[in-house]
Amino acid sequence: MEIKYPKAEMLIVLGEKNYAVYTDVSINTISRVKKSASRNEDLAFNIAKRKNGSFWYPSCSDPIIWTTALINKRVIKAILEVPEPKVKLDYSDDNYDDVPF
């Protein structure tokens, strides 16, 4: 099963505010795309958003909604790597009949 998760965090400036935008693209891909683009070119990235339309962040409890966004090259100020999430899967034979629902 392929689980899609954020791989990079881009810090962007919109107006006078800084925003953290999470994307499923690696740092190397973002850097390569930025180098080949001109100064005012818009770059397309899949970004993580919430149900209400605001940017998703790791500590919010909302599920990720992936959407494609055009982000201008000059508003991207920093790129940070997001570590792969640690997930524990329980493969035991317990059928959990004793757990009340």
C-alpha positions, 0 to 999 in steps of 0.5 A, a space after each residue: 500500500 502506497 501512503 502519501 505523506 509530506 516529504 518537504 516543507 517550503 517556507 513561502 512569503 505571501 504579502 508580509 506573512 510567512 507560511 509553511 507549506 507541506 508538499 509530497 515532492 523531495 527537496 532535490 526535486 524542488 531545488 532542481 525545478 527552482 534552478 531551471 525556472 526563470 525568476 517570475 515563473 510559477 511552479 506546480 506542486 502538490 500541497 497539503 491542505 485542510 478541509 477548511 482550505 487553510 494550509 495543513 500542518 503536522 499537529 492539526 488533527 485534520 486529514 490531508 487533502 492534496 491539491 495542486 498549487 502554483 507557487 511563484 519561484 521568488 516567494 519560496 524562501 527555504 526548503 526543509 526536509 520532513 522526516 518519514 513518519 514512524 508507523 507501527 503496524 500490528 500483525 498479531 492474530 488477535 481478533 479483538 473480540 474483547 474490545 468494546 465498540 
